[in-house]
């Protein structure tokens, strides 16, 4: 009986010790993730809307988790102050003119804070400093914008379909031009007439050159053209 009690005590002690080790390990892991054991500094920012941000959410800088949200306080009916704990190791890289914005892990992920880099020539951020903030874009506003865009696309598609239907049925100038072969034939005849007229004009000009009254005029034009050509050739030779 005493032997049985002794084994029970040993097993109980083993389970208690194992539980304590697991508890300590869990605290260490959680504390490391939340920067409880690393040197940190505090900054804050004021928002009109934090869009579901909660204490314990991550803070990112250049895509890296560098801290957590430590405290969220409602200042008044239009302002919310968010305090952050950031690793001291990244403090030299965060500038005093950096901005803080509310982001998301994904489309439906947890909210987080995003810290911009700021101007490289600006001084380093100080402990307890208030950084400028940018307001988040609400998902509802994005969905509403997409709905309006979809409605406009639907209207445009309906109008294009109506235009194509009118063209196919031969309505309107473009529809008649495409569907009515008579108009195409008339255009072809018009082009032929223009071509014939141009050819006739060339023939008239050649005939005018042989006319006694106009022969002197055309010869004078030819001599002037020859002089200009000779002058250009002389200038070209002088340049060479």
BAVEX-363601 format. One record per residue: residue number from 1; x, y, z of N, C-alpha, C in turn; residue in three letters. Coordinates in steps of 0.2 Angstrom, whole numbers, plus 5000, padded with zeros to 4 digits. Each point is the difference from the previous one (the first is absolute). Layout:
<nodes>
nr,nxx,nyy,nzz,caxx,cayy,cazz,cxx,cyy,czz,rest
NUM,X,Y,Z,X,Y,Z,X,Y,Z,ALA
...
</nodes>
This chain:
<nodes>
nr,nxx,nyy,nzz,caxx,cayy,cazz,cxx,cyy,czz,rest
1,5004,4994,5000,4996,5006,5000,5004,5006,5000,UNK
2,5006,5000,5004,5004,5006,5001,5004,5001,4993,UNK
3,5001,4994,4997,5004,5000,4994,4996,5003,4994,UNK
4,4993,4999,5000,4996,5002,4995,4999,5008,5001,UNK
5,5000,5002,5007,4999,5008,5001,5007,5003,4998,UNK
6,5005,4997,5001,5007,5003,4998,5000,5001,4992,UNK
7,4998,4995,4996,5000,5000,4993,4995,5006,4998,UNK
8,4994,5000,5003,4995,5005,4998,5003,5007,5001,UNK
9,5004,5001,5006,5003,5007,5001,5005,5001,4995,UNK
10,5004,4995,4998,5005,5001,4995,4997,5002,4993,UNK
11,4995,4997,4998,4996,5002,4994,4997,5007,5001,UNK
12,4997,5001,5005,4997,5007,5001,5006,5005,5000,UNK
13,5005,4999,5003,5006,5005,5000,5002,5001,4993,UNK
14,5001,4994,4996,5002,5001,4993,4995,5004,4996,UNK
15,4994,4999,5001,4995,5003,4996,5000,5008,5002,UNK
16,5001,5001,5006,5000,5007,5002,5006,5004,4998,UNK
17,5006,4996,5000,5006,5003,4997,5000,5001,4993,UNK
18,4997,4995,4996,4999,5001,4993,4995,5006,4998,UNK
19,4995,5001,5004,4995,5005,4999,5004,5007,5001,UNK
20,5004,5000,5005,5003,5006,5002,5005,5002,4994,UNK
21,5004,4995,4998,5004,5001,4994,4997,5003,4994,UNK
22,4994,4997,4998,4996,5002,4995,4998,5007,5001,UNK
23,4997,5002,5006,4998,5006,5001,5006,5005,4999,UNK
24,5005,4999,5003,5006,5005,4999,5002,5000,4993,UNK
25,5000,4995,4996,5002,5000,4993,4995,5004,4997,UNK
26,4994,5000,5001,4994,5003,4997,5001,5008,5001,UNK
27,5002,5002,5007,5001,5007,5001,5006,5002,4997,UNK
28,5005,4996,4999,5006,5003,4997,4998,5001,4992,UNK
29,4997,4995,4997,4998,5001,4993,4996,5006,4999,UNK
30,4994,5001,5004,4996,5005,4999,5003,5007,5002,UNK
31,5004,5000,5005,5004,5006,5002,5005,5002,4994,UNK
32,5003,4995,4997,5005,5002,4995,4996,5003,4994,UNK
33,4994,4997,4998,4996,5003,4995,4998,5007,5001,UNK
34,4998,5001,5006,4997,5006,5002,5006,5005,5003,UNK
35,5006,4998,4999,5006,5005,5002,5000,5001,5008,UNK
36,4998,4995,5004,5000,5001,5007,5007,5000,5003,UNK
37,5005,4997,4997,5006,4999,5002,5006,5003,4997,UNK
38,4998,5005,4995,5004,5004,4996,5000,5007,5002,UNK
39,5005,5004,4999,5000,5007,5001,4995,5003,4995,UNK
40,4996,5004,5003,4995,5004,4995,4999,5007,5002,UNK
41,4997,5004,4995,4999,5007,5002,4993,5001,4997,UNK
42,4997,5005,5003,4993,5002,4998,4999,5006,4996,UNK
43,4995,4999,4995,4998,5005,4996,4992,5000,4999,UNK
44,4997,5005,4998,4993,5000,5000,4998,5004,4993,UNK
45,4993,4999,4999,4997,5004,4994,4993,5000,5001,UNK
46,4997,5006,4997,4993,5001,5001,4996,4999,4994,UNK
47,4995,4996,5000,4995,4999,4994,4993,5002,5001,UNK
48,4997,5001,4995,4993,5001,5000,4996,4994,5001,UNK
49,5003,4995,4997,4997,4993,4999,5005,4995,5000,UNK
50,5000,4995,5004,5005,4995,5000,4998,4994,4997,UNK
51,4994,4999,4998,4997,4995,4995,5001,4993,5003,UNK
52,4999,4999,5006,5000,4993,5003,5007,4998,5003,UNK
53,5004,5005,5001,5007,4999,5003,4999,4998,5007,UNK
54,5004,4995,5003,4999,4998,5007,5007,5000,5003,UNK
55,5000,5000,5007,5006,4999,5003,5003,4994,4999,UNK
56,5007,5000,4999,5003,4993,4998,5002,4999,4993,UNK
57,4996,5004,4996,5002,4999,4993,5007,5003,4998,UNK
58,5002,4997,4994,5007,5001,4999,5001,5007,4997,UNK
59,5006,5003,5000,5003,5006,4997,5005,4998,4995,UNK
60,5000,5002,4994,5005,4998,4995,5003,5007,4997,UNK
61,5007,4998,4999,5004,5005,4997,5004,4997,4994,UNK
62,4999,5002,4994,5004,4997,4994,4998,4993,4999,UNK
63,4993,4998,5002,4998,4993,4999,5002,4996,5006,UNK
64,5003,5002,5005,5003,4996,5006,4996,5002,5006,UNK
65,4998,4995,5004,4997,5001,5006,5005,5003,5005,UNK
66,4999,5006,5003,5005,5004,5004,4997,5002,5007,UNK
67,4993,4998,5001,4997,5002,5006,4993,4998,5000,UNK
68,4996,5002,5005,4993,4998,5002,4997,5007,5002,UNK
69,4993,4999,4999,4996,5006,5003,4999,4998,5007,UNK
70,5002,5005,5004,5000,5000,5007,4993,5002,5004,UNK
71,4998,5006,4997,4994,5003,5003,4996,5004,4995,UNK
72,4993,5000,5001,4996,5004,4995,4995,5004,5005,UNK
73,5000,5006,4999,4997,5005,5004,4995,5005,4996,UNK
74,4994,5000,5002,4995,5005,4997,5001,5007,5003,UNK
75,5003,5004,4996,5001,5007,5003,4994,5004,5000,UNK
76,4996,5000,4994,4994,5004,5000,4995,4996,4994,UNK
77,4995,5003,4998,4995,4997,4996,5003,5000,4993,UNK
78,5006,5002,4998,5003,5000,4993,5007,4998,5000,UNK
79,5003,4998,5006,5007,4999,5000,5002,4994,5005,UNK
80,5004,4995,4997,5002,4994,5004,5008,5000,5000,UNK
81,5002,5000,5006,5008,4999,5001,5002,4993,5000,UNK
82,5005,4998,4996,5003,4993,5000,5007,5001,5003,UNK
83,5002,4996,5005,5007,5000,5002,5003,4993,4998,UNK
84,5006,5001,4998,5004,4994,4997,5006,4999,5004,UNK
85,5002,4993,5001,5007,4999,5002,5004,4997,4995,UNK
86,5005,5003,4998,5004,4998,4994,5007,4998,5003,UNK
87,5004,4995,4996,5006,4998,5002,5005,5006,5000,UNK
88,5005,5000,5005,5005,5006,5000,5005,4999,4994,UNK
89,5000,4993,4998,5005,4999,4994,4998,5003,4994,UNK
90,4994,5002,4999,4997,5003,4993,4999,5008,5001,UNK
91,5001,5002,5006,4999,5007,5002,5005,5005,4995,UNK
92,5006,4998,4999,5004,5004,4995,4998,5001,4993,UNK
93,4996,4995,4998,4997,5000,4993,4994,5004,4999,UNK
94,4996,5001,5006,4994,5003,4999,5001,5008,5002,UNK
95,4998,5004,4995,5001,5007,5000,4994,5004,5004,UNK
96,5002,5006,5002,4995,5004,5004,4994,5002,4995,UNK
97,5001,5000,4994,4994,5002,4995,4997,4994,4997,UNK
98,5001,4994,5003,4997,4994,4997,4992,5000,5002,UNK
99,4996,4997,4996,4993,4999,5001,4998,4993,5002,UNK
100,4994,5000,5003,4997,4994,5003,4993,4999,4996,UNK
101,4999,4994,4997,4994,4999,4997,4997,4993,5002,UNK
102,4994,4999,5000,4996,4994,5002,5000,4996,4993,UNK
103,5003,4994,5001,4999,4995,4994,4997,4993,5003,UNK
104,5001,4995,4995,4997,4994,5002,5005,4994,4998,UNK
105,4999,4995,5003,5004,4994,4998,4998,4997,4994,UNK
106,4994,5001,4998,4997,4998,4993,4994,5002,4999,UNK
107,4996,4998,4996,4993,5002,4998,4996,4999,5007,UNK
108,5000,4995,5003,4996,4999,5006,5005,4998,5006,UNK
109,5006,5002,5000,5005,4999,5005,4999,5006,5006,UNK
110,5004,4999,5005,5000,5004,5006,5003,5007,4998,UNK
111,4998,5005,5003,5002,5007,4999,5007,5001,5003,UNK
112,5004,5004,4997,5007,5002,5003,5002,5007,4998,UNK
113,5005,5002,5003,5002,5007,4998,5007,5000,4996,UNK
114,5000,5004,4995,5006,5000,4995,5003,5007,5001,UNK
115,5007,5000,5002,5004,5006,5001,5004,5001,4994,UNK
116,4999,5006,4997,5004,5002,4994,5007,5001,5002,UNK
117,5005,5001,4995,5007,5001,5002,5002,5007,5001,UNK
118,4996,5005,4997,5002,5007,5001,5006,5002,4996,UNK
119,5002,5006,5001,5005,5003,4996,5007,4998,5003,UNK
120,5004,4997,4996,5007,4998,5003,5004,5005,5004,UNK
121,4999,5006,4998,5004,5006,5003,4996,5002,5006,UNK
122,4994,4998,5002,4997,5002,5006,5003,4997,5006,UNK
123,4999,5003,5006,5003,4997,5006,4996,4994,5002,UNK
124,5003,4996,5004,4997,4994,5003,4994,5001,5004,UNK
125,4995,4996,5000,4994,5000,5004,5002,5000,5007,UNK
126,4997,5004,5005,5001,5000,5007,4996,4995,5004,UNK
127,5002,4998,5005,4995,4996,5005,4994,5005,5002,UNK
128,4994,4997,4999,4994,5004,5002,4998,5005,4995,UNK
129,5003,5000,4994,4998,5005,4995,4993,4998,4997,UNK
130,4997,5005,4998,4993,4999,4996,5002,5000,4993,UNK
131,4998,4995,4996,5002,5000,4993,4993,5002,4996,UNK
132,5001,5003,4994,4995,5001,4996,4996,4994,4998,UNK
133,4994,5000,4998,4996,4995,4998,4996,5001,4994,UNK
134,4998,4994,4996,4996,5000,4994,4994,4996,5002,UNK
135,4994,5002,4997,4994,4997,5002,4999,4994,4995,UNK
136,4998,4994,5003,4999,4994,4996,4994,5001,4995,UNK
137,5000,4996,4995,4995,5000,4995,4995,4994,5002,UNK
138,4994,5002,5001,4995,4995,5003,4998,4995,4994,UNK
139,4999,4993,5002,4998,4995,4995,4994,5002,4997,UNK
140,4995,5003,5004,4994,5002,4997,5000,5005,4994,UNK
141,5005,5005,5001,5001,5005,4995,5003,4996,4993,UNK
142,5004,4995,5001,5003,4997,4994,4995,4996,4997,UNK
143,4995,4997,5004,4995,4996,4997,4995,5004,4996,UNK
144,4998,5006,5003,4996,5005,4997,5003,5002,4993,UNK
145,5006,5002,5000,5003,5002,4994,5000,4995,4995,UNK
146,5001,4993,5002,5000,4995,4995,4993,4999,4997,UNK
147,4995,5001,5004,4993,4999,4998,4999,5005,4995,UNK
148,5002,5007,5001,4999,5005,4995,5003,4999,4994,UNK
149,5006,4997,5000,5004,4999,4994,4997,4994,4996,UNK
150,4997,4995,5004,4996,4995,4996,4994,5002,4997,UNK
151,4996,5005,5003,4994,5002,4997,5002,5004,4994,UNK
152,5005,5004,5000,5002,5004,4994,5002,4996,4995,UNK
153,5004,4994,5001,5002,4995,4995,4994,4997,4997,UNK
154,4995,4999,5004,4994,4997,4997,4996,5004,4996,UNK
155,5000,5007,5002,4996,5005,4995,5004,5000,4994,UNK
156,5007,5001,5000,5003,5001,4994,5000,4993,4995,UNK
157,5000,4994,5003,4999,4994,4996,4993,5000,4997,UNK
158,4995,5003,5004,4993,5000,4997,5000,5005,4994,UNK
159,5003,5005,5001,5000,5005,4994,5004,4998,4994,UNK
160,5005,4997,5001,5004,4997,4995,4996,4994,4996,UNK
161,4997,4996,5004,4996,4995,4997,4994,5003,4995,UNK
162,4997,5006,5003,4995,5003,4996,5003,5003,4994,UNK
163,5006,5003,5000,5003,5003,4994,5002,4995,4995,UNK
164,5002,4994,5002,5002,4994,4996,4994,4998,4996,UNK
165,4994,4999,5004,4994,4998,4997,4997,5004,4995,UNK
166,5001,5007,5001,4998,5005,4995,5004,4999,4994,UNK
167,5007,4999,5001,5004,5000,4994,4998,4993,4996,UNK
168,4999,4995,5004,4998,4994,4996,4994,5000,4996,UNK
169,4995,5004,5003,4994,5001,4997,5000,5005,4994,UNK
170,5005,5004,4999,5001,5005,4995,4997,5006,5002,UNK
171,4999,5002,5007,4998,5006,5002,5006,5005,5001,UNK
172,4999,5006,4998,5005,5005,5001,5005,5000,4994,UNK
173,5004,5006,5000,5004,5000,4994,5005,4995,4999,UNK
174,5003,4998,5006,5005,4994,5000,4997,4994,4998,UNK
175,4994,4999,5003,4996,4993,4998,4998,5000,4993,UNK
176,4998,5006,4997,4998,5000,4993,5007,4999,4995,UNK
177,5005,5003,5003,5007,4999,4996,5002,4993,5000,UNK
178,4999,4996,5006,5002,4993,5000,4995,4995,4997,UNK
179,4994,5002,5001,4995,4995,4997,4998,5001,4993,UNK
180,4999,5006,4998,4998,5002,4993,5005,5000,4995,UNK
181,5000,4995,4996,5005,5000,4994,5000,5005,4995,UNK
182,4994,5004,5000,4999,5005,4995,5005,5006,5002,UNK
183,5000,5001,5006,5005,5006,5002,5007,4998,4999,UNK
184,5002,4994,5001,5007,4998,4998,5001,5000,4993,UNK
185,4995,4999,4996,5001,5000,4992,5001,5008,4998,UNK
186,4996,5004,5004,5000,5007,4998,5007,5003,5002,UNK
187,5002,4998,5006,5007,5002,5002,5005,4998,4995,UNK
188,5000,4994,4997,5005,4997,4995,4999,5004,4994,UNK
189,4994,5002,4998,4999,5004,4994,5003,5007,5001,UNK
190,4999,5002,5005,5003,5007,5002,5007,5000,4999,UNK
191,5003,4995,5003,5008,5000,5000,5002,4999,4993,UNK
192,4996,4996,4996,5002,4999,4993,4999,5007,4996,UNK
193,4995,5004,5001,4999,5006,4997,5006,5005,5002,UNK
194,5002,5000,5006,5005,5004,5002,5007,4999,4997,UNK
195,5001,4993,4999,5006,4998,4997,5000,5002,4992,UNK
196,4994,4999,4997,4999,5002,4993,5001,5008,5000,UNK
197,4997,5004,5004,5001,5007,5000,5007,5002,5001,UNK
198,5004,4997,5004,5007,5001,5001,5004,4999,4994,UNK
199,4998,4994,4997,5004,4998,4994,4998,5005,4994,UNK
200,4994,5002,5000,4998,5005,4995,5003,5007,5001,UNK
201,5001,5002,5006,5004,5006,5002,5007,5000,4997,UNK
202,5003,4994,5001,5007,4999,4998,5001,5001,4993,UNK
203,4995,4997,4996,5000,5000,4993,4999,5008,4998,UNK
204,4996,5003,5003,4998,5007,4998,5007,5004,5001,UNK
205,5003,4999,5006,5006,5004,5001,5006,4998,4995,UNK
206,5000,4994,4998,5005,4999,4994,4998,5003,4994,UNK
207,4994,5000,4999,4997,5004,4993,5002,5007,5001,UNK
208,4999,5003,5006,5001,5007,5001,5007,5002,4998,UNK
209,5005,4995,5002,5007,5002,4999,5001,5001,4992,UNK
210,4996,4996,4996,5002,5001,4993,4996,5006,4996,UNK
211,4996,5003,5004,4996,5006,4998,5005,5005,4998,UNK
212,4999,5004,4995,5004,5005,4998,5000,5006,5005,UNK
213,4994,5001,5003,5000,5006,5004,5003,4998,5007,UNK
214,5000,4994,5002,5003,4998,5006,5007,4997,5000,UNK
215,5002,4999,4994,5007,4997,4999,5005,5004,5003,UNK
216,5000,5007,4999,5005,5004,5003,5000,5000,5007,UNK
217,4994,5000,5003,5000,4999,5008,5003,4994,5003,UNK
218,4999,4994,4997,5003,4994,5002,5007,5000,4999,UNK
219,5002,5003,4994,5008,5000,4999,5003,5004,5005,UNK
220,4997,5006,5002,5003,5004,5005,5001,4996,5007,UNK
221,4994,4997,5001,5000,4996,5007,5006,4995,5000,UNK
222,5001,4996,4994,5005,4995,4999,5007,5003,5001,UNK
223,5001,5006,4997,5007,5004,5001,5001,5002,5007,UNK
224,4995,5002,5003,5001,5002,5007,5001,4994,5005,UNK
225,4997,4995,4998,5001,4993,5004,5008,4998,4999,UNK
226,5002,5001,4993,5007,4998,4999,5005,5004,5003,UNK
227,4998,5007,5001,5005,5004,5003,5000,4999,5008,UNK
228,4995,4998,5003,5000,4999,5007,5004,4993,5001,UNK
229,4999,4995,4996,5003,4994,5000,5008,5001,5000,UNK
230,5002,5004,4995,5007,5002,4999,5003,5003,5006,UNK
231,4996,5005,5003,5002,5004,5005,5001,4996,5006,UNK
232,4996,4995,5002,5000,4995,5005,5007,4996,4999,UNK
233,5001,4997,4994,5006,4996,4999,5006,5004,5001,UNK
234,5000,5007,4998,5006,5004,5001,5001,5001,5008,UNK
235,4995,5001,5003,5001,5001,5008,5002,4994,5003,UNK
236,4998,4994,4998,5002,4994,5002,5008,4999,4999,UNK
237,5002,5001,4994,5007,5000,4998,5004,5004,5005,UNK
238,4998,5007,5001,5004,5004,5004,5001,4998,5007,UNK
239,4994,4997,5003,5001,4997,5006,5005,4995,5001,UNK
240,5000,4995,4995,5005,4995,5000,5007,5002,4999,UNK
</nodes>
